[in-house]
Structure formats: structure tokens, C-alpha cells
């Protein structure tokens, strides 16, 4: 069984609020807070993708449709995950 020390939880990313089909960043922040609470309560690793991305003025350029990642968004996410794995292993 894989334990919390090898589990990595990610918050949702922020969205483009100018697109009507998308959620709001206020709601996404609430989801992020819940994921963080779960990570803390279980001892899992956590990446606060919402906070990391929302602080970047170019975060919208990482979204293909205002909600889902494009190739640069996936590259950004992969780097964050690799960095967190590196911290965990070492």
C-alpha cells in the first residue's frame, strides 16, 4: 500500500474568469484550501498550484480554454512535480 509520504496532492489551478463557462477563482481557492487541509491531515505532500499560478501575471497563457492546461501549462506543472519529488527524495 502506498502511504501518505509517497502521495502528492495538487490544488486546482486558477481559471480565466472572463470565460463564462469557467468557474471563478474564488471557488477554485476554496477547493485549493480543502485539498491543503486533506494533505495536512493525512501527512501527504502538497503543491498549491493555485497560489503558485495566480501570482504569475502570465498564468492565462498556460490555459488552452481558460480551464485546461496547454503544452506550456503541462510543462510548468511537470517542473513543479519534479521539484517536489526531488525535495521529497532528497
N, CA, C and O atoms as a CHARMM CRD file, in Angstrom:
* protein
*
  360
    1    1 UNK  N      0.84100  -1.18300   0.00000 PROA 1      0.00000
    2    1 UNK  CA     0.00000   0.00000   0.00000 PROA 1      0.00000
    3    1 UNK  C      0.88800   1.25000   0.00000 PROA 1      0.00000
    4    1 UNK  O      1.89900   1.30800   0.70000 PROA 1      0.00000
    5    2 UNK  N      0.50200   2.22000  -0.77600 PROA 2      0.00000
    6    2 UNK  CA     1.24500   3.47800  -0.83400 PROA 2      0.00000
    7    2 UNK  C      0.73700   4.39500   0.27500 PROA 2      0.00000
    8    2 UNK  O     -0.46100   4.66500   0.37100 PROA 2      0.00000
    9    3 UNK  N      1.65400   4.86600   1.10400 PROA 3      0.00000
   10    3 UNK  CA     1.28300   5.71600   2.22400 PROA 3      0.00000
   11    3 UNK  C      1.33300   7.18700   1.86800 PROA 3      0.00000
   12    3 UNK  O      1.69800   7.55100   0.75000 PROA 3      0.00000
   13    4 UNK  N      0.96700   8.02900   2.81500 PROA 4      0.00000
   14    4 UNK  CA     0.92100   9.46800   2.56200 PROA 4      0.00000
   15    4 UNK  C      2.27900  10.07700   2.23100 PROA 4      0.00000
   16    4 UNK  O      2.34800  11.09600   1.54400 PROA 4      0.00000
   17    5 UNK  N      3.35300   9.46500   2.70800 PROA 5      0.00000
   18    5 UNK  CA     4.68300  10.00200   2.41700 PROA 5      0.00000
   19    5 UNK  C      5.02600   9.90400   0.93100 PROA 5      0.00000
   20    5 UNK  O      5.94400  10.57500   0.45900 PROA 5      0.00000
   21    6 UNK  N      4.29400   9.07100   0.19700 PROA 6      0.00000
   22    6 UNK  CA     4.51300   8.94200  -1.25200 PROA 6      0.00000
   23    6 UNK  C      3.31800   9.44000  -2.05400 PROA 6      0.00000
   24    6 UNK  O      3.20000   9.15900  -3.24700 PROA 6      0.00000
   25    7 UNK  N      2.43700  10.17800  -1.39500 PROA 7      0.00000
   26    7 UNK  CA     1.24900  10.72100  -2.05200 PROA 7      0.00000
   27    7 UNK  C      1.42500  12.22000  -2.23300 PROA 7      0.00000
   28    7 UNK  O      1.80700  12.92600  -1.30100 PROA 7      0.00000
   29    8 UNK  N      1.14500  12.69700  -3.43000 PROA 8      0.00000
   30    8 UNK  CA     1.26800  14.11300  -3.75000 PROA 8      0.00000
   31    8 UNK  C     -0.09600  14.62900  -4.19100 PROA 8      0.00000
   32    8 UNK  O     -0.65700  14.16900  -5.18600 PROA 8      0.00000
   33    9 UNK  N     -0.61500  15.58000  -3.44500 PROA 9      0.00000
   34    9 UNK  CA    -1.89100  16.20600  -3.79000 PROA 9      0.00000
   35    9 UNK  C     -1.63900  17.57100  -4.41200 PROA 9      0.00000
   36    9 UNK  O     -0.73500  18.29800  -4.00000 PROA 9      0.00000
   37   10 UNK  N     -2.44600  17.90900  -5.40600 PROA 10     0.00000
   38   10 UNK  CA    -2.33500  19.18900  -6.09500 PROA 10     0.00000
   39   10 UNK  C     -3.62700  19.96400  -5.92900 PROA 10     0.00000
   40   10 UNK  O     -4.71700  19.40000  -6.01700 PROA 10     0.00000
   41   11 UNK  N     -3.49900  21.24600  -5.69000 PROA 11     0.00000
   42   11 UNK  CA    -4.69500  22.08400  -5.71100 PROA 11     0.00000
   43   11 UNK  C     -5.09900  22.29700  -7.16400 PROA 11     0.00000
   44   11 UNK  O     -4.29200  22.08500  -8.06800 PROA 11     0.00000
   45   12 UNK  N     -6.33800  22.71500  -7.39500 PROA 12     0.00000
   46   12 UNK  CA    -6.69900  23.09200  -8.76200 PROA 12     0.00000
   47   12 UNK  C     -5.96700  24.36900  -9.15400 PROA 12     0.00000
   48   12 UNK  O     -5.50000  25.12200  -8.29900 PROA 12     0.00000
   49   13 UNK  N     -5.87800  24.59300 -10.43000 PROA 13     0.00000
   50   13 UNK  CA    -5.25200  25.82700 -10.91200 PROA 13     0.00000
   51   13 UNK  C     -6.30600  26.93100 -10.98800 PROA 13     0.00000
   52   13 UNK  O     -7.50500  26.65100 -10.97700 PROA 13     0.00000
   53   14 UNK  N     -5.85900  28.18100 -11.06400 PROA 14     0.00000
   54   14 UNK  CA    -6.82100  29.25900 -11.29200 PROA 14     0.00000
   55   14 UNK  C     -7.37300  29.16400 -12.71600 PROA 14     0.00000
   56   14 UNK  O     -6.82000  28.46300 -13.56300 PROA 14     0.00000
   57   15 UNK  N     -8.45700  29.87200 -12.96000 PROA 15     0.00000
   58   15 UNK  CA    -9.12200  29.84100 -14.26200 PROA 15     0.00000
   59   15 UNK  C     -9.18500  31.24300 -14.85900 PROA 15     0.00000
   60   15 UNK  O     -8.89400  32.23600 -14.19200 PROA 15     0.00000
   61   16 UNK  N     -9.56600  31.29700 -16.11000 PROA 16     0.00000
   62   16 UNK  CA    -9.80600  32.56900 -16.78200 PROA 16     0.00000
   63   16 UNK  C    -11.25900  32.95700 -16.51300 PROA 16     0.00000
   64   16 UNK  O    -12.17900  32.39800 -17.11000 PROA 16     0.00000
   65   17 UNK  N    -11.45400  33.90000 -15.62500 PROA 17     0.00000
   66   17 UNK  CA   -12.81300  34.27500 -15.21600 PROA 17     0.00000
   67   17 UNK  C    -13.57000  35.05100 -16.29400 PROA 17     0.00000
   68   17 UNK  O    -14.77000  35.28900 -16.15200 PROA 17     0.00000
   69   18 UNK  N    -12.88800  35.44700 -17.36300 PROA 18     0.00000
   70   18 UNK  CA   -13.58600  36.16800 -18.43100 PROA 18     0.00000
   71   18 UNK  C    -14.36900  35.21900 -19.33300 PROA 18     0.00000
   72   18 UNK  O    -15.17300  35.65700 -20.15600 PROA 18     0.00000
   73   19 UNK  N    -14.13500  33.93700 -19.17700 PROA 19     0.00000
   74   19 UNK  CA   -14.84900  32.94800 -19.98700 PROA 19     0.00000
   75   19 UNK  C    -16.03600  32.43400 -19.18000 PROA 19     0.00000
   76   19 UNK  O    -15.84900  31.88000 -18.09600 PROA 19     0.00000
   77   20 UNK  N    -17.23300  32.60600 -19.68100 PROA 20     0.00000
   78   20 UNK  CA   -18.42800  32.31900 -18.88800 PROA 20     0.00000
   79   20 UNK  C    -18.61400  30.86800 -18.46400 PROA 20     0.00000
   80   20 UNK  O    -19.25900  30.61400 -17.44700 PROA 20     0.00000
   81   21 UNK  N    -18.07200  29.91000 -19.20600 PROA 21     0.00000
   82   21 UNK  CA   -18.26600  28.50900 -18.83300 PROA 21     0.00000
   83   21 UNK  C    -17.36200  28.07500 -17.68100 PROA 21     0.00000
   84   21 UNK  O    -17.53900  26.99200 -17.12200 PROA 21     0.00000
   85   22 UNK  N    -16.40600  28.91100 -17.33300 PROA 22     0.00000
   86   22 UNK  CA   -15.44200  28.51400 -16.31000 PROA 22     0.00000
   87   22 UNK  C    -15.92700  28.85300 -14.91000 PROA 22     0.00000
   88   22 UNK  O    -16.84000  29.65600 -14.71600 PROA 22     0.00000
   89   23 UNK  N    -15.29600  28.22500 -13.96200 PROA 23     0.00000
   90   23 UNK  CA   -15.56100  28.50900 -12.55900 PROA 23     0.00000
   91   23 UNK  C    -14.90500  29.84000 -12.20000 PROA 23     0.00000
   92   23 UNK  O    -14.19800  30.43000 -13.01700 PROA 23     0.00000
   93   24 UNK  N    -15.14100  30.30100 -10.99400 PROA 24     0.00000
   94   24 UNK  CA   -14.47500  31.52500 -10.54400 PROA 24     0.00000
   95   24 UNK  C    -13.24000  31.15400  -9.72800 PROA 24     0.00000
   96   24 UNK  O    -13.14000  30.05000  -9.19100 PROA 24     0.00000
   97   25 UNK  N    -12.31300  32.08600  -9.64600 PROA 25     0.00000
   98   25 UNK  CA   -11.11300  31.84300  -8.83800 PROA 25     0.00000
   99   25 UNK  C    -11.43900  31.80600  -7.35400 PROA 25     0.00000
  100   25 UNK  O    -10.70900  31.18800  -6.57800 PROA 25     0.00000
  101   26 UNK  N    -12.50200  32.44500  -6.95400 PROA 26     0.00000
  102   26 UNK  CA   -12.92700  32.34900  -5.55500 PROA 26     0.00000
  103   26 UNK  C    -13.30100  30.90300  -5.21600 PROA 26     0.00000
  104   26 UNK  O    -12.92300  30.38700  -4.16400 PROA 26     0.00000
  105   27 UNK  N    -14.03700  30.26300  -6.10400 PROA 27     0.00000
  106   27 UNK  CA   -14.40700  28.85400  -5.88700 PROA 27     0.00000
  107   27 UNK  C    -13.17700  27.95600  -5.96900 PROA 27     0.00000
  108   27 UNK  O    -13.03100  27.03100  -5.17000 PROA 27     0.00000
  109   28 UNK  N    -12.29400  28.22100  -6.92500 PROA 28     0.00000
  110   28 UNK  CA   -11.08900  27.40300  -7.05400 PROA 28     0.00000
  111   28 UNK  C    -10.21000  27.52500  -5.81800 PROA 28     0.00000
  112   28 UNK  O     -9.59800  26.54400  -5.39400 PROA 28     0.00000
  113   29 UNK  N    -10.14100  28.72700  -5.22900 PROA 29     0.00000
  114   29 UNK  CA    -9.37200  28.93700  -3.99700 PROA 29     0.00000
  115   29 UNK  C     -9.95600  28.08600  -2.87000 PROA 29     0.00000
  116   29 UNK  O     -9.21000  27.52200  -2.07100 PROA 29     0.00000
  117   30 UNK  N    -11.27500  27.99100  -2.80300 PROA 30     0.00000
  118   30 UNK  CA   -11.91900  27.15700  -1.76600 PROA 30     0.00000
  119   30 UNK  C    -11.55600  25.68900  -1.95700 PROA 30     0.00000
  120   30 UNK  O    -11.25900  24.99100  -0.98700 PROA 30     0.00000
  121   31 UNK  N    -11.57800  25.22000  -3.19600 PROA 31     0.00000
  122   31 UNK  CA   -11.14700  23.84600  -3.47700 PROA 31     0.00000
  123   31 UNK  C     -9.69900  23.64700  -3.04100 PROA 31     0.00000
  124   31 UNK  O     -9.36000  22.63800  -2.42200 PROA 31     0.00000
  125   32 UNK  N     -8.85300  24.61400  -3.36800 PROA 32     0.00000
  126   32 UNK  CA    -7.43400  24.52800  -3.00900 PROA 32     0.00000
  127   32 UNK  C     -7.26100  24.43000  -1.49800 PROA 32     0.00000
  128   32 UNK  O     -6.44000  23.65100  -1.01400 PROA 32     0.00000
  129   33 UNK  N     -8.02800  25.21600  -0.75400 PROA 33     0.00000
  130   33 UNK  CA    -7.94900  25.17100   0.71000 PROA 33     0.00000
  131   33 UNK  C     -8.33100  23.79500   1.25400 PROA 33     0.00000
  132   33 UNK  O     -7.71300  23.29700   2.19500 PROA 33     0.00000
  133   34 UNK  N     -9.34400  23.19400   0.65900 PROA 34     0.00000
  134   34 UNK  CA    -9.77600  21.86100   1.10700 PROA 34     0.00000
  135   34 UNK  C     -8.70300  20.81400   0.80700 PROA 34     0.00000
  136   34 UNK  O     -8.42200  19.95900   1.64700 PROA 34     0.00000
  137   35 UNK  N     -8.10700  20.87500  -0.37800 PROA 35     0.00000
  138   35 UNK  CA    -7.04500  19.92300  -0.72300 PROA 35     0.00000
  139   35 UNK  C     -5.86400  20.09000   0.23400 PROA 35     0.00000
  140   35 UNK  O     -5.26600  19.10400   0.66700 PROA 35     0.00000
  141   36 UNK  N     -5.53200  21.33700   0.56100 PROA 36     0.00000
  142   36 UNK  CA    -4.43300  21.57700   1.50200 PROA 36     0.00000
  143   36 UNK  C     -4.75800  20.98800   2.87900 PROA 36     0.00000
  144   36 UNK  O     -3.88600  20.39400   3.51400 PROA 36     0.00000
  145   37 UNK  N     -5.98600  21.14600   3.34100 PROA 37     0.00000
  146   37 UNK  CA    -6.38400  20.57300   4.63500 PROA 37     0.00000
  147   37 UNK  C     -6.26500  19.05400   4.62400 PROA 37     0.00000
  148   37 UNK  O     -5.80700  18.45500   5.59700 PROA 37     0.00000
  149   38 UNK  N     -6.67400  18.43600   3.52900 PROA 38     0.00000
  150   38 UNK  CA    -6.57500  16.97900   3.40900 PROA 38     0.00000
  151   38 UNK  C     -5.11000  16.54900   3.42000 PROA 38     0.00000
  152   38 UNK  O     -4.75200  15.57400   4.08000 PROA 38     0.00000
  153   39 UNK  N     -4.26600  17.27100   2.69400 PROA 39     0.00000
  154   39 UNK  CA    -2.83200  16.94000   2.67200 PROA 39     0.00000
  155   39 UNK  C     -2.24800  17.01900   4.08000 PROA 39     0.00000
  156   39 UNK  O     -1.49700  16.13600   4.49400 PROA 39     0.00000
  157   40 UNK  N     -2.59000  18.07200   4.81100 PROA 40     0.00000
  158   40 UNK  CA    -2.07200  18.22600   6.17100 PROA 40     0.00000
  159   40 UNK  C     -2.59100  17.12500   7.08700 PROA 40     0.00000
  160   40 UNK  O     -1.83200  16.56500   7.87700 PROA 40     0.00000
  161   41 UNK  N     -3.87900  16.81400   6.98400 PROA 41     0.00000
  162   41 UNK  CA    -4.45600  15.82200   7.89600 PROA 41     0.00000
  163   41 UNK  C     -3.96300  14.40900   7.62100 PROA 41     0.00000
  164   41 UNK  O     -3.94600  13.57000   8.52100 PROA 41     0.00000
  165   42 UNK  N     -3.56200  14.14300   6.38400 PROA 42     0.00000
  166   42 UNK  CA    -3.08800  12.79800   6.04800 PROA 42     0.00000
  167   42 UNK  C     -1.57600  12.68800   6.03000 PROA 42     0.00000
  168   42 UNK  O     -1.03500  11.58400   5.96300 PROA 42     0.00000
  169   43 UNK  N     -0.88200  13.82800   6.08900 PROA 43     0.00000
  170   43 UNK  CA     0.57400  13.80600   6.01000 PROA 43     0.00000
  171   43 UNK  C      1.08700  13.66400   4.58400 PROA 43     0.00000
  172   43 UNK  O      2.24100  13.29700   4.36600 PROA 43     0.00000
  173   44 UNK  N      0.22800  13.95400   3.61700 PROA 44     0.00000
  174   44 UNK  CA     0.61600  13.86000   2.20700 PROA 44     0.00000
  175   44 UNK  C      1.38800  15.09400   1.78400 PROA 44     0.00000
  176   44 UNK  O      1.29200  16.15000   2.40800 PROA 44     0.00000
  177   45 UNK  N      2.15600  14.94400   0.71600 PROA 45     0.00000
  178   45 UNK  CA     2.83900  16.09200   0.12300 PROA 45     0.00000
  179   45 UNK  C      1.79100  16.92700  -0.61000 PROA 45     0.00000
  180   45 UNK  O      0.73500  16.41800  -0.98500 PROA 45     0.00000
  181   46 UNK  N      2.09100  18.21900  -0.81300 PROA 46     0.00000
  182   46 UNK  CA     1.10200  19.12400  -1.39200 PROA 46     0.00000
  183   46 UNK  C      1.77600  20.17800  -2.25100 PROA 46     0.00000
  184   46 UNK  O      2.81400  20.72800  -1.88300 PROA 46     0.00000
  185   47 UNK  N      1.17600  20.45000  -3.39100 PROA 47     0.00000
  186   47 UNK  CA     1.59100  21.56700  -4.23700 PROA 47     0.00000
  187   47 UNK  C      0.39600  22.49700  -4.36800 PROA 47     0.00000
  188   47 UNK  O     -0.65900  22.09900  -4.86300 PROA 47     0.00000
  189   48 UNK  N      0.56500  23.73000  -3.92500 PROA 48     0.00000
  190   48 UNK  CA    -0.50100  24.71900  -4.03100 PROA 48     0.00000
  191   48 UNK  C     -0.41700  25.38300  -5.40100 PROA 48     0.00000
  192   48 UNK  O      0.05000  26.51300  -5.54300 PROA 48     0.00000
  193   49 UNK  N     -0.88000  24.65000  -6.39200 PROA 49     0.00000
  194   49 UNK  CA    -0.82500  25.10800  -7.77400 PROA 49     0.00000
  195   49 UNK  C     -1.59100  26.41500  -7.94600 PROA 49     0.00000
  196   49 UNK  O     -1.17500  27.28700  -8.70800 PROA 49     0.00000
  197   50 UNK  N     -2.70300  26.54800  -7.24300 PROA 50     0.00000
  198   50 UNK  CA    -3.49700  27.76800  -7.35800 PROA 50     0.00000
  199   50 UNK  C     -2.66400  28.99300  -6.99300 PROA 50     0.00000
  200   50 UNK  O     -2.58100  29.94000  -7.77500 PROA 50     0.00000
  201   51 UNK  N     -2.05100  28.98200  -5.81800 PROA 51     0.00000
  202   51 UNK  CA    -1.27300  30.15500  -5.37300 PROA 51     0.00000
  203   51 UNK  C     -0.04800  30.39400  -6.25400 PROA 51     0.00000
  204   51 UNK  O      0.27800  31.53700  -6.57400 PROA 51     0.00000
  205   52 UNK  N      0.61700  29.32900  -6.63600 PROA 52     0.00000
  206   52 UNK  CA     1.80800  29.47500  -7.46700 PROA 52     0.00000
  207   52 UNK  C      1.44600  30.11700  -8.80600 PROA 52     0.00000
  208   52 UNK  O      2.14400  31.01200  -9.28400 PROA 52     0.00000
  209   53 UNK  N      0.35800  29.65500  -9.40000 PROA 53     0.00000
  210   53 UNK  CA    -0.01400  30.17700 -10.71800 PROA 53     0.00000
  211   53 UNK  C     -0.63200  31.56800 -10.64400 PROA 53     0.00000
  212   53 UNK  O     -0.31200  32.42300 -11.47000 PROA 53     0.00000
  213   54 UNK  N     -1.50300  31.81300  -9.67800 PROA 54     0.00000
  214   54 UNK  CA    -2.22500  33.08700  -9.63400 PROA 54     0.00000
  215   54 UNK  C     -1.26800  34.25900  -9.42200 PROA 54     0.00000
  216   54 UNK  O     -1.57800  35.39200  -9.79400 PROA 54     0.00000
  217   55 UNK  N     -0.11700  33.99000  -8.83100 PROA 55     0.00000
  218   55 UNK  CA     0.88000  35.04000  -8.61500 PROA 55     0.00000
  219   55 UNK  C      1.63200  35.39000  -9.89600 PROA 55     0.00000
  220   55 UNK  O      2.32700  36.40500  -9.95000 PROA 55     0.00000
  221   56 UNK  N      1.49700  34.56200 -10.91800 PROA 56     0.00000
  222   56 UNK  CA     2.18100  34.81100 -12.18900 PROA 56     0.00000
  223   56 UNK  C      1.26600  35.63100 -13.10000 PROA 56     0.00000
  224   56 UNK  O      0.13500  35.22600 -13.36800 PROA 56     0.00000
  225   57 UNK  N      1.74400  36.76800 -13.57200 PROA 57     0.00000
  226   57 UNK  CA     0.90000  37.57500 -14.46100 PROA 57     0.00000
  227   57 UNK  C      0.57000  36.87200 -15.78000 PROA 57     0.00000
  228   57 UNK  O     -0.37700  37.25900 -16.46500 PROA 57     0.00000
  229   58 UNK  N      1.33900  35.84800 -16.14000 PROA 58     0.00000
  230   58 UNK  CA     1.12600  35.15200 -17.41200 PROA 58     0.00000
  231   58 UNK  C      0.38800  33.82500 -17.25900 PROA 58     0.00000
  232   58 UNK  O      0.41200  33.00600 -18.17700 PROA 58     0.00000
  233   59 UNK  N     -0.26800  33.59300 -16.11800 PROA 59     0.00000
  234   59 UNK  CA    -0.85500  32.26700 -15.91100 PROA 59     0.00000
  235   59 UNK  C     -1.91000  31.91200 -16.95900 PROA 59     0.00000
  236   59 UNK  O     -2.08100  30.73600 -17.27700 PROA 59     0.00000
  237   60 UNK  N     -2.60900  32.88600 -17.49200 PROA 60     0.00000
  238   60 UNK  CA    -3.62300  32.58600 -18.50700 PROA 60     0.00000
  239   60 UNK  C     -3.01600  31.99800 -19.76800 PROA 60     0.00000
  240   60 UNK  O     -3.68300  31.26700 -20.50000 PROA 60     0.00000
  241   61 UNK  N     -1.76000  32.31200 -20.02400 PROA 61     0.00000
  242   61 UNK  CA    -1.09600  31.76600 -21.21900 PROA 61     0.00000
  243   61 UNK  C     -0.82500  30.27300 -21.09300 PROA 61     0.00000
  244   61 UNK  O     -0.43900  29.63300 -22.07200 PROA 61     0.00000
  245   62 UNK  N     -1.02100  29.70600 -19.90400 PROA 62     0.00000
  246   62 UNK  CA    -0.80600  28.28200 -19.69200 PROA 62     0.00000
  247   62 UNK  C     -2.09700  27.47800 -19.81900 PROA 62     0.00000
  248   62 UNK  O     -2.09400  26.25900 -19.64400 PROA 62     0.00000
  249   63 UNK  N     -3.20800  28.16800 -20.12600 PROA 63     0.00000
  250   63 UNK  CA    -4.50900  27.51000 -20.23200 PROA 63     0.00000
  251   63 UNK  C     -4.97600  27.51500 -21.68100 PROA 63     0.00000
  252   63 UNK  O     -4.90700  28.54000 -22.35900 PROA 63     0.00000
  253   64 UNK  N     -5.44800  26.37500 -22.14800 PROA 64     0.00000
  254   64 UNK  CA    -5.87700  26.27000 -23.54800 PROA 64     0.00000
  255   64 UNK  C     -7.25900  26.86800 -23.77400 PROA 64     0.00000
  256   64 UNK  O     -7.52100  27.45500 -24.82400 PROA 64     0.00000
  257   65 UNK  N     -8.12800  26.72100 -22.80800 PROA 65     0.00000
  258   65 UNK  CA    -9.50400  27.17100 -22.96500 PROA 65     0.00000
  259   65 UNK  C    -10.00100  27.94200 -21.74500 PROA 65     0.00000
  260   65 UNK  O    -11.20500  28.09700 -21.53800 PROA 65     0.00000
  261   66 UNK  N     -9.06300  28.41700 -20.95300 PROA 66     0.00000
  262   66 UNK  CA    -9.42700  29.13500 -19.73800 PROA 66     0.00000
  263   66 UNK  C     -9.56200  28.24200 -18.52300 PROA 66     0.00000
  264   66 UNK  O     -9.70600  28.73000 -17.40200 PROA 66     0.00000
  265   67 UNK  N     -9.51600  26.92600 -18.73900 PROA 67     0.00000
  266   67 UNK  CA    -9.67500  25.97200 -17.64500 PROA 67     0.00000
  267   67 UNK  C     -8.60200  24.87500 -17.68700 PROA 67     0.00000
  268   67 UNK  O     -7.98700  24.56300 -16.66700 PROA 67     0.00000
  269   68 UNK  N     -8.38500  24.30600 -18.85200 PROA 68     0.00000
  270   68 UNK  CA    -7.44000  23.18700 -19.01200 PROA 68     0.00000
  271   68 UNK  C     -6.08300  23.69000 -19.48900 PROA 68     0.00000
  272   68 UNK  O     -5.97900  24.70000 -20.18500 PROA 68     0.00000
  273   69 UNK  N     -5.03900  22.94800 -19.08800 PROA 69     0.00000
  274   69 UNK  CA    -3.68000  23.31500 -19.48100 PROA 69     0.00000
  275   69 UNK  C     -3.44100  23.12400 -20.97300 PROA 69     0.00000
  276   69 UNK  O     -4.04300  22.26200 -21.61400 PROA 69     0.00000
  277   70 UNK  N     -2.55100  23.94600 -21.50700 PROA 70     0.00000
  278   70 UNK  CA    -1.98900  23.71900 -22.83000 PROA 70     0.00000
  279   70 UNK  C     -0.58900  23.13800 -22.61100 PROA 70     0.00000
  280   70 UNK  O     -0.23900  22.79100 -21.48300 PROA 70     0.00000
  281   71 UNK  N      0.21000  23.02800 -23.66600 PROA 71     0.00000
  282   71 UNK  CA     1.52100  22.38500 -23.51400 PROA 71     0.00000
  283   71 UNK  C      2.42100  23.14900 -22.54800 PROA 71     0.00000
  284   71 UNK  O      3.15500  22.52100 -21.78500 PROA 71     0.00000
  285   72 UNK  N      2.38900  24.47300 -22.55300 PROA 72     0.00000
  286   72 UNK  CA     3.23900  25.20900 -21.60900 PROA 72     0.00000
  287   72 UNK  C      2.73900  25.03600 -20.18000 PROA 72     0.00000
  288   72 UNK  O      3.53700  25.02100 -19.24400 PROA 72     0.00000
  289   73 UNK  N      1.42900  24.90600 -20.00400 PROA 73     0.00000
  290   73 UNK  CA     0.88800  24.65000 -18.67700 PROA 73     0.00000
  291   73 UNK  C      1.30400  23.29400 -18.13700 PROA 73     0.00000
  292   73 UNK  O      1.65300  23.16300 -16.96400 PROA 73     0.00000
  293   74 UNK  N      1.26500  22.27900 -19.00500 PROA 74     0.00000
  294   74 UNK  CA     1.70400  20.94600 -18.58200 PROA 74     0.00000
  295   74 UNK  C      3.20000  20.91200 -18.29200 PROA 74     0.00000
  296   74 UNK  O      3.63900  20.21300 -17.37900 PROA 74     0.00000
  297   75 UNK  N      3.97300  21.65000 -19.05200 PROA 75     0.00000
  298   75 UNK  CA     5.42000  21.72700 -18.78000 PROA 75     0.00000
  299   75 UNK  C      5.67000  22.38100 -17.43000 PROA 75     0.00000
  300   75 UNK  O      6.50400  21.91500 -16.65400 PROA 75     0.00000
  301   76 UNK  N      4.95200  23.45300 -17.15400 PROA 76     0.00000
  302   76 UNK  CA     5.06100  24.14800 -15.86900 PROA 76     0.00000
  303   76 UNK  C      4.69800  23.19900 -14.72200 PROA 76     0.00000
  304   76 UNK  O      5.41600  23.11300 -13.72600 PROA 76     0.00000
  305   77 UNK  N      3.57600  22.48900 -14.87500 PROA 77     0.00000
  306   77 UNK  CA     3.13800  21.53900 -13.85700 PROA 77     0.00000
  307   77 UNK  C      4.15700  20.42600 -13.65900 PROA 77     0.00000
  308   77 UNK  O      4.44800  20.04300 -12.52600 PROA 77     0.00000
  309   78 UNK  N      4.70000  19.90600 -14.75400 PROA 78     0.00000
  310   78 UNK  CA     5.70100  18.83200 -14.65700 PROA 78     0.00000
  311   78 UNK  C      6.92200  19.29500 -13.87000 PROA 78     0.00000
  312   78 UNK  O      7.45700  18.54400 -13.05400 PROA 78     0.00000
  313   79 UNK  N      7.36300  20.52200 -14.10900 PROA 79     0.00000
  314   79 UNK  CA     8.51300  21.05600 -13.36900 PROA 79     0.00000
  315   79 UNK  C      8.21400  21.14200 -11.87400 PROA 79     0.00000
  316   79 UNK  O      9.06400  20.80400 -11.05200 PROA 79     0.00000
  317   80 UNK  N      7.01900  21.59100 -11.52200 PROA 80     0.00000
  318   80 UNK  CA     6.64400  21.67500 -10.10700 PROA 80     0.00000
  319   80 UNK  C      6.62900  20.29200  -9.45300 PROA 80     0.00000
  320   80 UNK  O      7.10200  20.12000  -8.32900 PROA 80     0.00000
  321   81 UNK  N      6.08300  19.31800 -10.16900 PROA 81     0.00000
  322   81 UNK  CA     6.01400  17.95700  -9.62900 PROA 81     0.00000
  323   81 UNK  C      7.41700  17.37300  -9.47300 PROA 81     0.00000
  324   81 UNK  O      7.72800  16.76900  -8.44700 PROA 81     0.00000
  325   82 UNK  N      8.25600  17.54900 -10.47600 PROA 82     0.00000
  326   82 UNK  CA     9.62800  17.04200 -10.38400 PROA 82     0.00000
  327   82 UNK  C     10.39200  17.68800  -9.23900 PROA 82     0.00000
  328   82 UNK  O     11.14900  17.02000  -8.53400 PROA 82     0.00000
  329   83 UNK  N     10.19400  18.97700  -9.05600 PROA 83     0.00000
  330   83 UNK  CA    10.85000  19.67200  -7.95100 PROA 83     0.00000
  331   83 UNK  C     10.38400  19.12900  -6.60000 PROA 83     0.00000
  332   83 UNK  O     11.19400  18.92900  -5.69500 PROA 83     0.00000
  333   84 UNK  N      9.06900  18.89000  -6.46700 PROA 84     0.00000
  334   84 UNK  CA     8.53900  18.37100  -5.20700 PROA 84     0.00000
  335   84 UNK  C      9.04200  16.95000  -4.95400 PROA 84     0.00000
  336   84 UNK  O      9.36200  16.59900  -3.81900 PROA 84     0.00000
  337   85 UNK  N      9.11200  16.14000  -5.99300 PROA 85     0.00000
  338   85 UNK  CA     9.65600  14.78200  -5.83600 PROA 85     0.00000
  339   85 UNK  C     11.11400  14.85400  -5.41200 PROA 85     0.00000
  340   85 UNK  O     11.55200  14.07500  -4.56600 PROA 85     0.00000
  341   86 UNK  N     11.86700  15.77700  -5.99000 PROA 86     0.00000
  342   86 UNK  CA    13.26300  15.95700  -5.60800 PROA 86     0.00000
  343   86 UNK  C     13.41300  16.35900  -4.15500 PROA 86     0.00000
  344   86 UNK  O     14.30700  15.87000  -3.46500 PROA 86     0.00000
  345   87 UNK  N     12.54700  17.24700  -3.68000 PROA 87     0.00000
  346   87 UNK  CA    12.57000  17.66100  -2.27500 PROA 87     0.00000
  347   87 UNK  C     12.26600  16.46800  -1.37000 PROA 87     0.00000
  348   87 UNK  O     12.87500  16.29900  -0.31400 PROA 87     0.00000
  349   88 UNK  N     11.32300  15.65600  -1.80200 PROA 88     0.00000
  350   88 UNK  CA    10.89100  14.51400  -1.00600 PROA 88     0.00000
  351   88 UNK  C     11.96400  13.45000  -0.92700 PROA 88     0.00000
  352   88 UNK  O     12.16800  12.83300   0.11800 PROA 88     0.00000
  353   89 UNK  N     12.65200  13.23900  -2.04700 PROA 89     0.00000
  354   89 UNK  CA    13.67800  12.19800  -2.08600 PROA 89     0.00000
  355   89 UNK  C     15.05400  12.67900  -1.66600 PROA 89     0.00000
  356   89 UNK  O     16.00000  11.90200  -1.53500 PROA 89     0.00000
  357   90 UNK  N     15.13400  13.97500  -1.46100 PROA 90     0.00000
  358   90 UNK  CA    16.28800  14.42000  -1.11500 PROA 90     0.00000
  359   90 UNK  C     17.37900  15.05900  -0.77900 PROA 90     0.00000
  360   90 UNK  O     18.40700  14.43300  -0.52000 PROA 90     0.00000
